[in-house]
Amino acid sequence: MPIPNLDLPVESHPTLNQRYQGSIEKVMIVFAMEEEGSAFVEKLGLQEVRGGDLRLPFRTFHKEIGAIELVVRFNGLDSKSKVSCVGTEYATLNTHLGATDCEPNLIVSAGTAGGFDYLGGEIGDVYLSDGELGFHDHRIPIPGYDEYGLGNYPSTPITNLPLVLNAKLGRVSSGNSLDSTPRDLDIMRERGIAVKDMEAAAVAKVADALGIAFISLKSITDLVDSPEQTPEVFLRNLQMASERLQTSLVKLIDHLSKGRKFEEL
């Protein structure tokens, strides 16, 4: 087996300033659950695109709308359990394959999430990501690895979108469990986290690695710091939160379809 030439030039990806320049032309939205985004796809009349690795559960939809090309990707259903592929693993792979295939210049992680009562969060609120995203359950207490585990992945700076979408701004943290350990809660409080989900930071990490602009749009189903049991509250509010998410996503696409530059966000 030949030894790879490590002296070959490596293609660099855009810096933060570079990735936020120019017009938004191709948008890729990534959902974990079809319950969160199927009504949005149907409302805008996107068509499913067949192809890709059929061993994987991902589904892709596409449509050109005004000044943008819109691609929507779902993580799909797990072949064994027949439930949605929630969590960071499939979000990472789905985002990477989708971004490699369609080369968007804006990636959106869309879905539902938990909020925090002590920060003024309410069930049904819609949040846009603010600042950097990270993980609250990647705990590696070794110098250097501790920062790597928690992560800091940038969200596109936005000023006008909260008004356009009637959305709040808040920092987002992701983890692979629906509930939270006491240490998870401590980390999120220390970082000023307003939104807890299971995918956004993974999508942001891939976007950052590829040099692609990123935002997260999440609708709140439950309050993390509430005494109520999260699974019951999540299931009770999933449809309502998904409907509010759809309303915000339709506004987002309508706004972007008119031809927008990153500096206008």
Secondary structure, DSSP 8 states (H G I E B T S, - for coil): -----TTS-------HHHHTSSB--EEEEEES-HHHHHHHHHHHT-EEE--S-TTS--EEEEEEETTEEEEEEE--B-TTT-SB--SHHHHHHHHHHHHHHH--SEEEEEEEEEE-GGGT--TT-EEEE-SEEEESS----STTHHHHHH--EE----SSHHHHHT-EEEEEEE-S-SS--HHHHHHHHHTTEEEEESSHHHHHHHHHHHT-EEEEEEEEEEETTSSS-HHHHHHHHHHHHHHHHHHHHHHHHHHHTTT-BGGG-
